[in-house]
């Protein structure tokens, strides 16, 4: 597969994310191969590709859920540690394709969980509940309510998360990710299952997040959403970056069109190889620290 078609877009600020030569193998199968990607402050970057292209696997490599077989991931110049909770503490937060909320906790409590990487109170402070603990708790609640107001859920702070409509559950997951005060937010299919009105609201929310100074990297299958939203778009096909550039460049690339239509292009892997990679990813499953309840460790 050739990967030489890249349109250079002038960076808008410092490099927040710098992924270099990221490769992820499961046994003898390669799900992501030598992918380079940068995200600058003030940018929204899209990551697209057909099913099984390795997009979520690449996200997992960026957030410490997988340790890349080769390559490195840097956040603001520092190599990220291979632990998801340390990646969150460094300044990267994410949401998931399948919503992962604490269903029996309130909306406010879900956001408070996301604050744990930014609170300094330790075990004894929590046990003794001294003045420092109460002050930190009040600060966290205030910040959580600000985030709920930002996403439009402040009036449902005491509702159980499971009782929210689907679109509002998506908003709550974003609010919880923002509670960790990230410099980079990774969104994995944030509009999946949404109607057009909800999709439009999500687009406006992502723009508002960018306007707060948070860089955004987003995976999405809705092409209209991606091309309206993003400053740059990178295309993954069978684990390799096929092309990267602005919306016009990507939409006009014949190889991208062929990949989405299922037409073969030069050096494209066959169906059997594709199936093997997908099976390897499925077998790898979710790491131990990615079990429900550990979402904000990412």
C-alpha positions in Angstrom: 0.0 0.0 0.0 1.4 3.4 -0.9 1.0 6.2 1.6 2.7 9.1 -0.1 -0.3 11.4 -0.6 -0.3 13.8 2.3 -1.3 17.4 2.2 0.6 19.6 4.6 -1.6 21.8 6.8 0.1 24.6 8.7 0.0 23.8 12.4 -2.2 26.0 14.5 -0.2 25.7 17.7 2.1 23.5 19.7 2.1 19.8 18.9 -0.2 18.1 21.5 -0.1 14.5 20.2 2.8 13.1 18.2 2.4 9.4 17.3 5.5 8.0 15.5 5.7 4.7 13.7 2.9 3.1 15.8 2.6 -0.6 15.0 0.4 -3.1 16.9 0.7 -6.8 16.3 -1.3 -9.6 17.8 0.9 -12.6 17.4 1.9 -12.7 13.8 -0.9 -10.4 12.7 -0.5 -6.7 12.2 -3.6 -4.6 13.1 -1.8 -1.2 12.9 1.3 -0.7 10.8 3.8 2.2 11.1 1.2 5.0 11.6 2.3 8.6 12.1 -0.1 11.2 13.3 0.1 14.6 15.0 -2.6 16.8 16.5 -1.9 20.4 17.3 -3.5 22.6 19.9 -6.6 24.3 18.4 -7.2 21.5 16.0 -9.9 18.9 15.4 -8.5 15.9 13.5 -10.6 13.1 12.1 -9.6 9.5 11.8 -11.7 7.5 9.3 -11.6 4.2 7.5 -13.8 1.1 6.7 -14.7 -1.4 9.4 -11.7 -3.3 10.6 -9.3 -0.6 9.5 -7.6 -0.5 13.0 -9.0 2.8 14.1 -10.0 1.8 17.6 -6.8 -0.3 18.0 -4.8 2.8 17.2 -6.8 4.8 19.8 -6.0 2.1 22.3 -2.3 2.5 21.6 -2.6 6.2 22.1 -4.3 5.9 25.5 -2.2 3.2 27.1 -4.8 0.3 26.8 -2.4 -1.3 24.4 1.4 -1.0 24.4 2.5 -0.5 20.8 4.7 -3.3 19.4 6.8 -0.6 17.8 6.8 3.2 17.7 6.1 5.8 20.4 3.4 8.2 21.5 4.3 11.6 22.8 2.0 14.1 24.5 3.4 17.7 24.5 6.9 16.3 23.9 6.9 13.6 26.6 6.7 9.9 25.8 3.5 8.6 27.4 3.8 5.9 30.0 2.2 2.5 29.1 -0.5 2.7 31.7 -4.0 4.1 30.9 -4.5 5.9 34.2 -1.1 7.7 33.8 -2.1 8.7 30.3 -5.2 10.3 31.7 -3.2 12.1 34.4 -0.8 13.4 31.7 -3.7 15.1 29.9 -5.4 12.7 27.5 -9.1 11.7 27.9 -11.3 9.6 25.7 -14.8 8.3 25.2 -15.8 4.9 23.8 -17.8 3.6 20.8 -20.0 1.7 23.3 -21.2 4.0 26.1 -19.6 3.1 29.4 -21.4 4.9 32.2 -22.1 4.0 35.8 -25.7 3.3 35.2 -26.9 3.2 38.8 -25.0 6.4 39.7 -26.4 9.9 39.2 -25.4 12.1 36.3 -23.4 14.3 38.8 -21.7 11.3 40.4 -20.6 10.1 37.0 -18.8 13.4 36.3 -17.3 13.4 39.8 -15.7 10.1 39.1 -13.9 11.8 36.2 -12.4 14.3 38.6 -10.4 11.7 40.5 -7.1 12.3 38.6 -7.2 16.0 39.5 -7.9 15.6 43.3 -5.0 15.5 45.7 -6.8 14.2 48.8 -5.5 10.8 50.0 -6.8 7.9 52.0 -6.5 9.4 55.4 -8.1 12.7 54.3 -11.1 10.7 53.0 -11.3 8.7 56.3 -10.9 11.7 58.6 -12.9 14.0 56.5 -11.1 17.1 57.6 -11.4 20.7 56.2 -9.2 19.9 53.3 -11.4 17.0 52.2 -14.6 19.0 52.4 -13.0 21.9 50.4 -11.8 19.5 47.7 -15.2 17.9 47.5 -16.9 21.2 47.2 -14.5 22.3 44.4 -15.1 19.1 42.5 -18.9 19.4 42.7 -18.7 23.0 41.5 -16.5 22.0 38.6 -18.8 19.0 37.8 -21.8 21.2 37.7 -20.0 23.7 35.4 -19.3 20.8 33.0 -22.9 19.6 33.1 -24.1 23.1 32.3 -21.6 23.2 29.4 -23.1 20.0 27.9 -26.7 21.0 28.7 -27.4 18.4 31.5 -27.3 20.6 34.6 -31.0 20.1 35.2 -30.6 16.4 35.3 -27.7 16.2 37.7 -29.6 14.1 40.2 -31.1 11.7 37.6 -29.7 8.2 37.3 -27.5 7.9 34.2 -29.4 4.9 33.0 -32.6 7.0 32.7 -31.1 9.5 30.3 -32.0 9.3 26.6 -29.2 7.9 24.3 -28.0 11.3 23.0 -27.7 12.7 26.6 -25.8 9.6 27.7 -23.3 10.5 25.0 -23.1 14.0 26.3 -22.6 12.7 29.9 -19.7 10.5 28.8 -18.1 13.6 27.2 -18.6 15.6 30.3 -17.0 12.9 32.4 -14.0 12.8 30.1 -13.7 16.6 30.3 -13.7 16.4 34.1 -10.1 15.1 34.0 -9.1 18.5 32.5 -7.5 17.1 29.4 -5.5 18.9 26.8 -6.5 16.3 24.2 -9.9 14.6 23.9 -10.3 11.4 21.9 -13.8 10.7 20.7 -14.6 7.2 19.4 -17.7 7.4 17.2 -19.5 10.1 19.2 -22.5 10.3 16.9 -23.1 6.5 16.5 -26.9 5.8 16.7 -27.8 9.5 16.8 -30.5 11.2 14.7 -29.6 14.3 12.6 -30.6 16.8 15.4 -28.4 15.0 17.9 -25.6 14.8 15.5 -25.8 18.5 14.8 -25.8 19.2 18.6 -22.7 17.0 19.0 -20.9 18.9 16.2 -21.6 22.2 18.0 -20.4 20.6 21.3 -17.1 19.5 19.8 -16.5 23.0 18.3 -17.2 24.5 21.8 -14.7 22.0 23.3 -12.1 23.1 20.7 -12.9 26.8 21.6 -11.9 26.0 25.2 -8.4 25.2 24.0 -8.8 21.4 24.0 -7.5 19.6 20.9 -9.7 16.8 19.6 -9.1 13.6 17.7 -12.3 11.9 16.5 -13.2 8.5 14.9 -16.4 8.6 13.0 -18.3 6.8 10.2 -20.5 9.8 9.4 -18.6 11.4 6.6 -20.7 14.6 6.5 -20.1 15.0 10.2 -16.3 14.5 9.8 -15.8 16.7 6.8 -17.8 19.5 8.3 -16.0 19.3 11.6 -12.3 18.6 11.1 -9.4 20.7 10.1 -7.5 17.5 8.9 -8.6 14.0 8.2 -6.4 10.8 8.2 -7.6 7.6 6.5 -6.7 4.2 7.8 -7.1 1.2 5.6 -6.1 -2.2 6.9 -4.0 -0.7 9.6 -2.0 1.7 7.4 -2.4 5.4 6.9 -3.5 5.8 3.3 -3.8 9.5 3.0 -4.0 12.6 5.2 -5.1 16.1 4.4 -7.9 18.6 4.4 -11.5 17.5 3.5 -11.2 18.2 -0.2 -7.9 16.3 -0.5 -9.3 13.2 1.2 -12.7 13.2 -0.6 -11.0 13.5 -3.9 -8.5 10.6 -3.4 -9.5 7.7 -5.6 -8.0 5.2 -3.2 -10.2 6.4 -0.4 -13.3 6.0 -2.6 -12.2 2.6 -3.6 -11.6 1.5 0.0 -15.1 2.6 1.1 -16.7 0.9 -2.0 -14.8 -2.3 -1.3 -12.9 -2.1 -4.5 -9.3 -3.4 -4.5 -6.4 -1.1 -5.0 -2.7 -1.7 -5.5 -1.2 -3.9 -2.7 -4.5 -4.1 -0.9 -4.8 -7.1 1.5 -7.2 -9.8 0.5 -10.4 -10.8 2.4 -8.6 -13.6 4.2 -5.9 -11.3 5.6 -8.5 -8.8 6.7 -10.5 -11.5 8.5 -7.4 -12.7 10.3 -6.6 -9.2 11.6 -10.2 -8.6 12.8 -10.1 -12.0 14.6 -6.8 -11.2 16.3 -8.2 -7.8 17.6 -11.3 -9.6 18.9 -9.3 -12.3 20.6 -7.1 -9.6 22.3 -10.3 -8.3 23.8 -10.2 -5.6 26.5 -7.3 -5.3 28.8 -7.8 -5.9 32.6 -7.7 -2.2 33.4 -10.3 -1.4 30.8 -13.1 -3.2 32.7 -16.3 -1.2 33.3 -15.7 1.3 36.0 -12.2 2.2 34.9 -13.2 4.4 32.0 -11.5 7.5 33.3 -8.2 5.7 33.7 -7.7 6.3 30.0 
